[in-house]
Amino acid sequence: MSETDLQERIWTALAAHPVYMVSLIGEDGIKTRPMAGEIDRDRHRILFVTHRHTGIIGEALRSPSISIAISHEDRNFYAAVACTASEIHDRQLLGRIWTPMASAWFPHGPDDPDATLLALTPVSAEIWDGPSSSVLVAFKLATARILGRTPDLGVNATIDMR
């Protein structure tokens, strides 16, 4: 599978499940939180509506490492996507990606002065992409054991996402 194909698998996986586990290094160590994101493929980024006052903006901009974890167990596909972070001050864009879920945290809507956009831009990704059939996995494990080989359970690769 080519690097372009693997990049497309990452973007497809991100689009399929728009709530991600976002990890960064904060003052107190590694912090991980679920965040709902909006894919912006044209600009190669994932956008998150968040509060200015919660600290994630400052932590993300200061963090030497920020990543998104993807887990599609039914497809035996997993990825860790390393990103860069930026804050976007664009009320029109905020209004375009606004969702009813965002309204639960921002009762004044997209004009809420505490609402802002966090953009994560993928830089690289490590993926694990294996067969989704448990029967096929069992067959490959058994065959490898009989032949005394390491089982071929798919692709593990680090790819450039830029």
Secondary structure, 3 states (H helix, E strand, C coil): CCHHHHHHHHHHHHHHCCEEEEEEEECCEEEEEEEECEEEHHHCEEEEEEECCCCHHHHHHHCCCEEEEEEEHHHCEEEEEEEEEEEECCHHHHHHHCCHHHHHHCCCHHHCCCEEEEEEEEEEEEEEECCCCHHHHHHHHHHHHHHCCCCCCCEEEEEECC
